[in-house]
């Protein structure tokens, strides 16, 4: 059955989610330039978690009681003591995941605020650049003699 291996994988999964939580909390305070790196770290951690999930499924095999303990789909009191340890380890993982999910809204709001600030800066840069270009165009036009005929009627 490999309960020790399953417990070790669950501990690794918990540690990965703790790191994911740390990175996610850091996103709420990072500058715009650092957000990309944080998002990439989160993605890498999730890929590692998916790999652990595949290993857990392989170790559980067809043992439905073990799979239920890993997935917390049963009551703890219904399990024998060795599977109760697996259930508890899985609950520790779920507790960390729950904290992450609760904090995701704050992370999302921060990312949206950063996005809005970037868009405002881009708009300000575009408007100031276009304003400078328009002033330059006008200054060039006032310095040149104006044609007597409308430019649309002019034939070359």
HELIX and SHEET records of a PDB file:
HELIX    1   1 UNK A    3  UNK A   27  1                                  25    
HELIX    2   2 UNK A   32  UNK A   60  1                                  29    
HELIX    3   3 UNK A   64  UNK A   71  1                                   8    
HELIX    4   4 UNK A   76  UNK A   78  5                                   3    
HELIX    5   5 UNK A   81  UNK A  143  1                                  63    
END                                                                             
